[in-house]
Amino acid sequence: MVLQDTESRAGGVKAYQGGRGYPDVAHAAAVGRYLKGIHFPATKEALIQRARELEAPVGVLSLLARFEERCYYSATEVTREVCSAE
């Protein structure tokens, strides 16, 4: 899969901004972009706070809000949660 396709538009919002280019990859990439620099382990609230600090769009914040209330130990765990939260 080519990541440049994640920049396709969906509903006027680019996939890398939280839109829906390739659903799993786009959201995982969008969430990852807005969690850059976070230190693991991190709670759900820490993930949301970091995304807000990096000015994540509402779609990304909404997705993070649907995460299970627990501690995440790696970016891989966050990616799995993105896929299950959609």
C-alpha positions as CSV (number, residue, x, y, z in Angstrom):
1,M,0.0,0.0,0.0
2,V,1.3,3.4,-0.9
3,L,1.1,6.0,1.8
4,Q,0.8,9.0,-0.6
5,D,-2.8,7.7,-1.2
6,T,-3.6,8.7,2.4
7,E,-3.8,12.3,1.2
8,S,-6.9,11.7,-0.8
9,R,-9.9,13.8,0.1
10,A,-12.9,12.4,1.9
11,G,-15.7,14.8,2.9
12,G,-13.4,17.8,2.4
13,V,-10.9,16.5,5.0
14,K,-7.6,15.0,3.9
15,A,-7.0,11.6,5.2
16,Y,-3.8,12.6,7.1
17,Q,-5.9,15.2,8.9
18,G,-8.3,12.5,10.1
19,G,-10.4,12.0,6.9
20,R,-11.1,8.6,5.5
21,G,-8.7,7.9,2.6
22,Y,-7.7,4.3,3.5
23,P,-9.6,3.8,6.8
24,D,-7.2,1.8,8.8
25,V,-3.9,3.3,7.5
26,A,-5.2,6.8,7.3
27,H,-6.5,6.9,10.8
28,A,-3.5,5.2,12.2
29,A,-1.2,7.6,10.4
30,A,-3.4,10.6,11.4
31,V,-3.4,9.6,15.1
32,G,0.4,8.8,15.0
33,R,1.1,12.3,13.5
34,Y,-0.7,13.9,16.4
35,L,1.0,11.8,19.1
36,K,4.5,12.6,17.9
37,G,6.9,12.8,20.8
38,I,4.6,11.1,23.4
39,H,6.3,8.9,26.0
40,F,5.0,5.5,26.7
41,P,3.5,4.1,28.8
42,A,0.7,6.7,28.3
43,T,-2.9,6.8,29.5
44,K,-5.9,7.5,27.3
45,E,-6.0,11.0,28.7
46,A,-2.3,11.6,28.0
47,L,-2.9,10.6,24.4
48,I,-5.7,13.0,24.1
49,Q,-3.7,15.8,25.8
50,R,-0.8,15.3,23.4
51,A,-3.1,15.3,20.4
52,R,-4.6,18.6,21.6
53,E,-1.2,20.1,22.1
54,L,-0.4,19.3,18.4
55,E,-3.7,20.8,17.3
56,A,-5.3,17.5,16.1
57,P,-8.5,17.9,14.2
58,V,-11.8,16.9,15.8
59,G,-11.9,13.6,14.0
60,V,-8.7,12.4,15.6
61,L,-9.7,13.7,19.0
62,S,-13.1,11.9,18.6
63,L,-11.3,8.7,17.7
64,L,-9.0,8.9,20.7
65,A,-12.0,9.6,23.0
66,R,-13.4,6.2,22.0
67,F,-10.3,4.4,23.2
68,E,-10.5,2.0,26.1
69,E,-9.6,3.7,29.4
70,R,-6.2,2.1,30.1
71,C,-2.5,2.5,29.8
72,Y,-0.9,2.1,26.4
73,Y,2.7,0.8,26.3
74,S,3.7,1.4,22.7
75,A,2.7,2.9,19.4
76,T,1.7,-0.6,18.2
77,E,-0.9,-0.8,21.0
78,V,-2.3,2.6,20.0
79,T,-2.5,1.5,16.3
80,R,-4.4,-1.7,17.3
81,E,-6.8,0.5,19.4
82,V,-7.3,2.8,16.4
83,C,-8.4,-0.1,14.3
84,S,-10.8,-1.4,16.9
85,A,-12.2,2.0,17.8
86,E,-13.3,2.8,14.2
